[in-house]
Structure formats: structure tokens, C-alpha cells
Amino acid sequence: MDVLARFPRVWCPTCNKTQPMIFDVMKANDKNERDAADIVCNECKSVIATLHGPSAHRAGVRTGRGRESTGNGGPGIRPSE
């Protein structure tokens, strides 16, 4: 795997040339459910690309509310308390 320092420049279609880039990372929060990063031209500040990380609310991840394991690998209904 290469490191970001090896590729410090990006082709900017707005400037129409290769420019230094900014790697702007945004963490997931209440408005964004996943981490993301923008690759931005350092000269004109145009966003060249946006990279998205895996969702924090992935399918198959259970919060544990209202269900418990039946012991056979599947979910079951929690008995009344």
C-alpha cells in the first residue's frame, strides 16, 4: 500500500494542471453516518473527489434492543420481564 506522501499532487480540471492537494478528513457525526475525505486542489480549492468510509450503521449490526440470541445463531424474542 502506498502512502499519501508519495502522491502529493492531483490533476485539477478547474485549473487544468497538476496541483498540490489537501486531504480533508471529516468524521461521522449526527448529520453524516460515515467517515469521508475530500481531495481538494490547494490552488483553487475545488473538490476533486470525495472518498466515503463504511457506514457506522451497517446492516446486520444489532443494538440489542428487544432481541436476544436463541443459541442457534439466530435472533429470538426476549421473554417478558
C-alpha positions, 0 to 999 in steps of 0.5 A: 500500500502506498502512502499519501506522501508519495502522491502529493499532487492531483490533476485539477480540471478547474485549473487544468494542471497538476496541483498540490492537494489537501486531504480533508478528513471529516468524521461521522457525526449526527448529520453524516453516518460515515467517515469521508475525505475530500481531495481538494486542489490547494490552488483553487480549492475545488473538490476533486473527489470525495472518498466515503468510509463504511457506514457506522450503521451497517446492516446486520449490526444489532443494538440489542434492543428487544432481541436476544440470541436463541443459541442457534445463531439466530435472533429470538424474542426476549421473554417478558420481564 
